[in-house]
Amino acid sequence: MTKTDIRPVTIPPEQTASTNRALQRVRSYLEAHKDRREITVTVEDGEPEQLTLPREAVELLAGLLAHLGAGRGVSVVPADAELTTQQAADMLNVSRPFLVGLLNAGEIEYRNVGTHRRIKASSLVEYKQQDDRRRRAAADELTELGQEMGLM
């Protein structure tokens, strides 16, 4: 089994412009060729070489370029990867004890491997999406209450 490394990759600030140019070219190509399931790219590192990639891989590349160009670190984690409690806490940007509390409360699905907890990346993403929806709903409710009270 391959070890899951979730450390984010970043680019130096001086490469932001070229990253954003590449993003625009990739997005333009994808938009102009919506029917293509495979995309051939040319790699020019010495002798030019052509590579054929699935459309989904190029779409993922566009997403990576967008985040990197905005100065954010990026990690690619397979949906079925099992994370340690520390890795999962790092992905949620919370402490490990807080994450363990979420696990014990049944908020996030996990399994035990011996005495260790393992969290599927897909379960973590699902929890994060639900949490984001709850937060948005709470913020909307507060905004509505503020407007009703004439505070906004």
N, C-alpha and C positions, 0 to 999 in steps of 0.2 A: 504494500500500500504506500502511496506517495504522501509525504508530509505536506500539509497545507501551510503555505507561507502567506500570511495576509498583510505583510508589511507593504505600505503603499509606495508606489514608484512616483517620483516627481521629476520634472525637468528643470534645468537651470533657467533663470529668467531670460537669459539672452536667446533661448530657443523658443520662446513663446510666439514670436511673430511667425517663424517658419512652421510651427505646429498649427497655428490658426490658418495659414495659407493652405497647408495640406488638408485641414478639415474642410475648408471651403471647396477644394477640388474634389474631395471624396463625396461630400454631400451633393455637389452639382452632378457628379457622375451618377450617383444613386438615383437622384431625382429624374435625370434624363433617360435612365435605363431601368425603369421600374419592373420590366418583364424579365430581366436577366436573373437567373438562379445561380450562375457561376460568373465570376469576374476575373479576368486575366490582368495581372499587374506586371510591370517590368521592373526588376531590381537592377540598378546600375551600380554595382560595386566591382569595378574592374570590367569583366566581360558581362554585357547585359544578359539577364536570364529572366524568362517569363515564368510566373507562378499563377496557377488557377486556384481561386479561393471561392468557397461557398459565400453567397450573398450575406448570410448571417454573420460570417466572420468579418466582412468589410463593414457591416453595420455596427458591429461591436467595436471595430477600429475607430469608426467615426465617433462613437460615444467616448472612447478613451481619449481621443484627440481633443474633444470638447472640454472634458474635465482637465486634462493636462494644460491646455491652452488658457484655461481660466485660473491656473495656478494651484489646482487641487491635486492631491495625491490620489493615485488609483491603485486598487487591488482587484485582481480577478480571482474569484473563488467559485469553484464548481458548486452547483446547487446541492449536490448530494455529499459535499465535503462535510466531515464531522469536525467540529471545532472544540477546543478545550474551553473551559469556563473563562480563562483569561483572554483567549482570542475573541470569544463572543463578547465579553465585556468591552474589549478594545473596539470592536466593530460598532457597538452601541454607544461608545464613549461614556461608559458608566464604570463604577468600581466593580471588582469581582464579587465582593459581598452583596452589593445591590443586585447583581445579576443572579446570584444564588438564591436570593429572596424571591425574585421573579420565577425562577425554576420551581422552588418549593411551593409557591402559590399557584402553580399550574398555568402561569401566563405564557410560558414558552415550553414547547415540547422538547424532551430530551430523553436519553437513555443512559443507563449505567453500564460501564465497562469495568468490571471489578469494582473498585471503590471510587472510580472517576466518572464524572458526568461528561457526556458528549452531546453536543447540540448540532443538529443539521443546519447548514447555512440557510436552507430554504425555510426552516422553522423560524430562524432569526429574522429573515426578511419579512416573513408573514407577520411576526409580532411588531416589527418596526412600522409596517404599513398600517396595521390596526391602531398602533399608538399614535401615529401621525394623524389618522382620521379622528381619533378621540380628541387630540389636541386642537385640531382645526374646528371641530364642533364646539368645544369649550370656548375657544376664542370668538367664534361667531356668536355664541350665546352671550358672552360678556359684551361684545359690541352692540348687540341688540338691546341688552339691558341698559347700557350706557346711553343709547339713543332714546330709549323710552324715558329715562330719567333726565334727559336734556343735558347730559354731560358731554355730548359729542356734537 
